[in-house]
Amino acid sequence: TKLYLSSSNDLAQPHTSCFYPILKSWAVSGKMEAPIMAEHLIMWMQHLQMKEGIETAAPDTVCFNIVLSSWLKSKDITAEKRIRQVFEYMDKCARMGCSEFKPDASTYNIVISSIAPAVKKYYDMGGARRADRILARLEKGYLAGDELLRPDTIIYNQVIDYWAKTQSFRGHYLRAREVLDRQITMHESGVRKCRPDTTSYTSVIAACASTYGSKMEKRRSFDLAHATFMEACKEKYTHPNEITYGLMFKAVGRLLPNEQERDRYAKTLFGLCCDDGYLGEMAYNRMREAVTKKTLVELTGGKSHGNFPAEWKLNVKTHFRKGFQNKDLSKSKENSKKNELRP
């Protein structure tokens, strides 16, 4: 840059791509000052563009996304606020006619990811609402014709997970299901990247299982958990895993007030879980909490988890490698069994 500005070498004209490696180096450096230095570099690029007339040095969306990712990795307590400020600046410039940069799907993903500490660490009940609104803006932009804002599965799963963890918000499980329904609608409209997966359905069940309130509220929540579980079983690209079953057992134990109903539902769920080979420790512990001692002995023969038949636990660890699917199972056979499951 100095060579070009001093007219020593006209061939040394800086280009946007020349700044990528420097920005990335700061982003991955792990240093406390990294996001600030990355922002200063963006400012220098804008100075070169506007004050020095070097249009080729203008920062683009990639540059801004690297700065945002630098803030995200910094773990700074103010990271979410600063990421949101940069995001809004990008959006405002785009609306005012800036052609060099504007938020894309990756930008939105970073903004929503930055809310995670507020939800998971500080239990901020407004975090899920903020993420949902950002997602709604992404959806609106894509539906208006901006292909750069095409949503994917990850961004929907993040927002569903935030609602699942916002237990202090009344009706949080309904909001989680609402986001899943939007995801399904978006996928059915032709956006293949946002196809709901096992995590999508499991997170909604998690939201239902953590519901507090009256018997009526718990019943409503359990019915939604059951419907979501059944839907996941019937979908072509989803399959309940160890976590899904564990959360369904949790829902049974926490949401069904009648002991006999809990035992009856848990028996059927236990059979399906064993048939699928997903009776991991989580599922077993949740099942044990949901049923009476008599039913527990009846189902397990009084054995501990370590002494269960190997086929009951066959797929507990393999679902992470196989995308939550056991390709050796017959889908039609599974669905016929799961259709027998009723609350």
VMD Tcl script that draws the C-alpha trace (Angstrom):
set ca {
  {0.00 0.00 0.00}
  {2.82 2.43 0.87}
  {4.55 1.71 -2.44}
  {1.39 2.51 -4.37}
  {0.49 5.64 -2.39}
  {4.02 7.01 -2.79}
  {3.87 6.37 -6.56}
  {6.95 4.14 -6.26}
  {5.18 1.22 -7.88}
  {1.88 1.61 -9.72}
  {1.63 -2.18 -9.98}
  {1.35 -2.47 -6.18}
  {-2.26 -1.28 -6.14}
  {-3.94 -2.92 -3.13}
  {-6.89 -5.20 -3.70}
  {-9.55 -6.43 -1.32}
  {-8.27 -10.00 -1.52}
  {-4.86 -8.84 -0.26}
  {-6.43 -8.08 3.11}
  {-8.11 -11.49 3.57}
  {-5.02 -13.27 4.98}
  {-4.33 -10.46 7.44}
  {-7.92 -10.37 8.68}
  {-8.01 -14.15 9.00}
  {-4.71 -14.14 10.89}
  {-6.15 -11.79 13.47}
  {-9.39 -13.77 13.65}
  {-7.60 -17.03 14.54}
  {-4.85 -15.47 16.66}
  {-6.77 -15.78 19.91}
  {-5.41 -12.44 21.08}
  {-7.58 -10.14 23.14}
  {-7.09 -7.24 20.74}
  {-7.84 -9.33 17.62}
  {-11.38 -8.07 16.87}
  {-10.35 -4.44 17.44}
  {-7.36 -4.78 15.12}
  {-9.55 -6.45 12.48}
  {-12.01 -3.55 12.70}
  {-9.17 -1.03 12.34}
  {-8.05 -2.82 9.20}
  {-11.58 -2.52 7.77}
  {-11.49 1.20 8.55}
  {-8.16 1.53 6.74}
  {-9.62 -0.22 3.70}
  {-12.54 2.21 3.70}
  {-10.08 5.10 4.00}
  {-8.18 3.84 0.96}
  {-11.44 3.59 -0.96}
  {-13.04 6.90 -0.03}
  {-10.11 9.21 0.72}
  {-7.41 7.83 -1.56}
  {-9.76 6.79 -4.38}
  {-8.53 3.18 -4.48}
  {-11.82 1.40 -5.27}
  {-10.13 -2.00 -5.48}
  {-9.35 -1.84 -1.74}
  {-13.02 -1.56 -0.70}
  {-14.00 -4.07 2.01}
  {-16.56 -6.67 0.96}
  {-18.94 -8.99 2.80}
  {-16.17 -11.55 3.37}
  {-14.08 -8.94 5.19}
  {-16.92 -7.97 7.50}
  {-17.78 -11.61 8.19}
  {-14.18 -12.26 9.24}
  {-14.41 -9.33 11.67}
  {-17.67 -10.73 13.06}
  {-16.15 -14.19 13.46}
  {-13.22 -12.58 15.26}
  {-15.61 -11.06 17.78}
  {-17.42 -14.39 18.09}
  {-14.20 -16.23 18.91}
  {-13.06 -13.58 21.36}
  {-15.54 -14.67 24.07}
  {-15.71 -11.00 25.03}
  {-18.71 -10.16 27.21}
  {-19.60 -7.37 24.77}
  {-19.22 -9.56 21.66}
  {-22.94 -9.99 20.98}
  {-23.57 -6.25 21.20}
  {-20.65 -5.37 18.94}
  {-21.54 -8.08 16.39}
  {-25.08 -6.73 16.27}
  {-23.79 -3.16 15.73}
  {-21.57 -4.23 12.82}
  {-24.42 -6.29 11.37}
  {-26.83 -3.35 11.52}
  {-24.19 -1.11 9.92}
  {-23.83 -3.57 7.04}
  {-27.59 -3.79 6.64}
  {-28.03 -0.01 6.72}
  {-25.30 0.51 4.09}
  {-26.92 -2.11 1.86}
  {-30.31 -0.40 2.13}
  {-28.70 2.92 1.23}
  {-27.32 1.46 -1.99}
  {-23.86 0.18 -1.04}
  {-22.81 -2.43 -3.59}
  {-19.57 -3.65 -1.98}
  {-21.02 -5.44 1.02}
  {-24.25 -6.53 2.65}
  {-25.27 -9.23 5.13}
  {-25.44 -12.75 3.70}
  {-26.52 -16.06 5.25}
  {-23.12 -16.46 6.95}
  {-23.49 -13.02 8.53}
  {-26.87 -13.97 9.99}
  {-25.44 -17.26 11.23}
  {-22.69 -15.45 13.14}
  {-25.15 -12.96 14.63}
  {-27.41 -15.76 15.89}
  {-24.42 -17.76 17.16}
  {-23.29 -14.73 19.18}
  {-26.48 -14.98 21.26}
  {-25.55 -18.45 22.58}
  {-23.71 -17.25 25.75}
  {-26.67 -15.07 26.73}
  {-29.03 -18.05 26.51}
  {-26.84 -20.90 27.76}
  {-24.58 -19.15 30.26}
  {-26.51 -16.14 31.52}
  {-30.04 -17.56 31.06}
  {-31.21 -14.43 29.25}
  {-34.87 -15.07 28.46}
  {-34.72 -12.43 25.73}
  {-31.96 -14.22 23.81}
  {-34.23 -16.68 22.04}
  {-36.58 -13.86 21.05}
  {-33.70 -11.84 19.59}
  {-32.45 -14.85 17.62}
  {-35.96 -15.58 16.34}
  {-36.35 -12.03 15.08}
  {-32.99 -12.17 13.29}
  {-34.05 -15.45 11.67}
  {-37.34 -13.85 10.59}
  {-35.37 -11.06 8.88}
  {-33.29 -13.66 7.07}
  {-36.41 -15.50 5.91}
  {-38.06 -12.26 4.78}
  {-34.99 -11.26 2.78}
  {-34.73 -14.65 1.10}
  {-38.44 -14.76 0.24}
  {-38.06 -11.27 -1.24}
  {-35.61 -12.74 -3.76}
  {-32.16 -12.42 -2.19}
  {-30.43 -15.74 -2.89}
  {-27.52 -14.81 -0.61}
  {-29.90 -15.14 2.33}
  {-30.79 -18.78 1.70}
  {-31.20 -20.31 5.20}
  {-29.76 -23.67 6.22}
  {-30.51 -26.37 8.79}
  {-27.91 -25.13 11.27}
  {-29.40 -21.67 11.70}
  {-32.89 -23.07 12.34}
  {-31.54 -25.63 14.80}
  {-29.75 -22.89 16.73}
  {-32.94 -20.88 17.21}
  {-34.97 -23.96 18.18}
  {-32.28 -24.86 20.72}
  {-32.41 -21.34 22.20}
  {-36.16 -21.63 22.72}
  {-35.68 -25.09 24.26}
  {-33.33 -23.56 26.83}
  {-35.57 -20.58 27.62}
  {-37.71 -22.34 30.19}
  {-38.69 -19.14 31.98}
  {-40.58 -17.92 28.90}
  {-44.21 -19.02 28.99}
  {-45.04 -21.23 26.01}
  {-41.39 -21.60 25.00}
  {-42.09 -25.08 23.60}
  {-44.73 -23.63 21.26}
  {-42.19 -21.10 19.97}
  {-39.69 -23.91 19.37}
  {-42.26 -25.87 17.39}
  {-43.21 -22.71 15.50}
  {-39.63 -22.32 14.26}
  {-39.55 -26.00 13.21}
  {-42.79 -25.49 11.26}
  {-41.22 -22.53 9.46}
  {-38.21 -24.67 8.69}
  {-40.42 -27.41 7.26}
  {-42.34 -24.89 5.15}
  {-39.12 -23.38 3.85}
  {-37.76 -26.82 2.93}
  {-40.98 -27.79 1.19}
  {-40.78 -24.58 -0.85}
  {-37.54 -25.84 -2.40}
  {-34.77 -24.77 0.01}
  {-32.97 -28.10 0.31}
  {-30.24 -26.68 2.59}
  {-32.67 -26.23 5.49}
  {-34.07 -29.76 5.59}
  {-35.10 -30.60 9.19}
  {-32.92 -33.29 10.76}
  {-33.01 -35.35 13.94}
  {-31.60 -32.44 15.94}
  {-34.47 -30.20 14.79}
  {-37.14 -32.55 16.13}
  {-35.15 -33.54 19.22}
  {-34.75 -29.90 20.27}
  {-38.51 -29.35 20.13}
  {-39.03 -32.44 22.30}
  {-36.41 -31.03 24.71}
  {-38.41 -27.79 24.92}
  {-41.58 -29.73 25.71}
  {-39.86 -31.92 28.32}
  {-38.71 -28.86 30.29}
  {-42.19 -27.31 30.58}
  {-43.45 -26.11 33.95}
  {-46.96 -25.05 34.90}
  {-50.43 -26.48 35.41}
  {-51.55 -30.00 34.55}
  {-53.30 -28.65 31.49}
  {-50.12 -26.90 30.33}
  {-48.06 -30.04 30.88}
  {-50.60 -32.18 29.01}
  {-50.53 -29.77 26.10}
  {-46.75 -29.86 26.10}
  {-46.66 -33.67 26.23}
  {-49.10 -33.96 23.33}
  {-46.80 -31.73 21.28}
  {-43.76 -33.80 22.25}
  {-45.57 -36.99 21.24}
  {-46.72 -35.51 17.92}
  {-43.20 -34.27 17.17}
  {-41.70 -37.67 18.02}
  {-44.17 -39.45 15.76}
  {-43.49 -36.99 12.96}
  {-39.74 -37.56 13.29}
  {-40.28 -41.32 13.05}
  {-42.22 -40.98 9.81}
  {-39.89 -38.54 8.06}
  {-37.56 -39.96 5.43}
  {-34.38 -38.23 6.61}
  {-34.81 -38.32 10.38}
  {-34.55 -41.06 12.95}
  {-34.83 -40.85 16.76}
  {-31.50 -41.34 18.51}
  {-30.31 -41.89 22.05}
  {-30.96 -38.24 22.98}
  {-34.42 -38.23 21.39}
  {-35.50 -41.27 23.37}
  {-33.96 -39.90 26.57}
  {-35.91 -36.66 26.22}
  {-39.14 -38.52 25.47}
  {-38.67 -40.52 28.67}
  {-38.05 -37.22 30.46}
  {-41.30 -35.86 29.01}
  {-43.15 -38.96 30.21}
  {-41.78 -38.61 33.74}
  {-42.33 -34.87 34.07}
  {-45.52 -34.21 32.13}
  {-47.83 -37.19 32.64}
  {-49.51 -36.95 36.07}
  {-51.03 -40.43 36.12}
  {-48.74 -43.28 37.22}
  {-50.49 -45.91 35.12}
  {-50.34 -43.74 32.01}
  {-46.63 -43.10 32.56}
  {-45.92 -46.82 32.89}
  {-48.00 -47.75 29.84}
  {-46.37 -45.13 27.60}
  {-42.86 -45.84 28.92}
  {-43.25 -49.58 28.23}
  {-43.99 -48.99 24.57}
  {-41.25 -46.38 24.28}
  {-38.78 -48.72 25.97}
  {-39.55 -51.45 23.45}
  {-39.00 -49.09 20.52}
  {-35.80 -47.77 22.04}
  {-34.38 -51.27 22.49}
  {-35.46 -52.34 19.00}
  {-33.62 -49.34 17.54}
  {-30.54 -50.01 19.66}
  {-30.53 -46.60 21.35}
  {-30.85 -47.49 25.03}
  {-27.91 -45.38 26.17}
  {-27.29 -44.32 29.75}
  {-29.26 -41.10 29.33}
  {-32.31 -42.90 27.95}
  {-32.08 -45.58 30.66}
  {-31.75 -43.06 33.51}
  {-34.70 -41.02 32.24}
  {-36.78 -44.15 31.82}
  {-35.90 -45.26 35.36}
  {-37.09 -41.89 36.70}
  {-40.36 -42.09 34.76}
  {-41.66 -45.53 35.78}
  {-42.52 -47.30 39.01}
  {-40.06 -49.78 40.56}
  {-42.35 -52.66 39.61}
  {-42.39 -51.63 35.95}
  {-38.63 -51.05 35.98}
  {-37.99 -54.61 37.14}
  {-40.48 -55.91 34.61}
  {-38.74 -54.14 31.74}
  {-35.12 -54.73 32.73}
  {-35.33 -58.00 34.65}
  {-33.62 -56.23 37.54}
  {-30.39 -55.85 35.53}
  {-28.19 -52.77 35.48}
  {-27.49 -50.85 32.28}
  {-24.10 -52.49 31.85}
  {-25.68 -55.96 31.77}
  {-28.30 -55.25 29.12}
  {-28.13 -57.17 25.82}
  {-25.69 -55.57 23.37}
  {-28.37 -55.15 20.69}
  {-30.29 -52.78 22.98}
  {-27.30 -50.39 22.88}
  {-26.07 -51.22 19.38}
  {-26.41 -47.74 17.86}
  {-25.81 -45.52 20.88}
  {-22.49 -44.20 19.53}
  {-22.89 -44.83 15.82}
  {-25.59 -42.20 15.26}
  {-22.99 -39.42 15.45}
  {-21.08 -40.95 12.54}
  {-24.08 -41.88 10.45}
  {-26.10 -38.70 10.62}
  {-28.46 -40.07 13.29}
  {-29.53 -42.93 11.00}
  {-29.07 -46.68 11.21}
  {-29.05 -47.73 7.58}
  {-29.50 -51.40 8.47}
  {-33.00 -50.86 9.82}
  {-36.10 -51.22 7.69}
  {-37.97 -47.91 7.69}
  {-41.33 -49.43 6.93}
  {-40.94 -51.89 9.81}
  {-40.01 -49.08 12.20}
  {-42.96 -46.93 11.19}
  {-45.44 -49.76 11.65}
  {-44.14 -50.24 15.18}
  {-44.11 -46.53 16.06}
  {-47.67 -46.04 14.83}
  {-48.70 -48.15 17.81}
  {-47.29 -45.55 20.21}
  {-50.00 -43.39 21.71}
  {-50.02 -40.96 24.64}
}
mol new
graphics top color blue
foreach p $ca { graphics top sphere $p radius 0.5 }
foreach p [lrange $ca 0 end-1] q [lrange $ca 1 end] { graphics top cylinder $p $q radius 0.2 }
display resetview
